[in-house]
Amino acid sequence: MDSPSASPFGRTITIDDVQRNFEFFDDWEDRYRFIIDLGKQLPAMDDALKIPANIIHGCQSQVWIATAREGDQLEFELDSDAHIVRGLIAIVLSAVNAKPPAEILDYDLHGMFEGLDLISHLSLARGNGLVAMVKRIKGIAAQELRGAPDHT
């Protein structure tokens, strides 16, 4: 990624915002709509970045990731061909985008998913994909801390 992510997630839309809004909805049908609406706010990734090296394996849908370093922060750009997955990406980015690698590694994404009761309301394949996405993001942050950038 040549320039910082244009994504509002992690900047103007934080994980605290997402969690507050999630609690507002009483049923999962409304929460799914909210997740899909979040995904609609996710900037589309340039097709030139949608290459095999940027695919996150383990996801049911196609999911691509690209990263860049902006000062001491990691900028993530992710996209998917599935609406619900774009929303899940938005939730993840609201927690880890535009943060230093150590902060990304320290953030308990799985605990956040549990707090939202998210994994239990996803299909097994979608849940596994979410785990694969987190693993890739944490792996990139770990490589950055070791000084071996993986700008994929």
Buried (B, 14 or more C-beta within 10 A) or exposed (E): BEEBBEBBBBBEBBBEEBBEBBEEEEEBEEBBEBBBEBBEBBEEBEEEBBEEEBBBEBBBBEBBBBBBBEEEBBBBBBBBEBBBBBBBBBBBBBBBBBBBBEBBBEBEBEEBBEEBEBBEEBEEEBBBBBBBBBBBBBEBBBBBEEEEBEEB
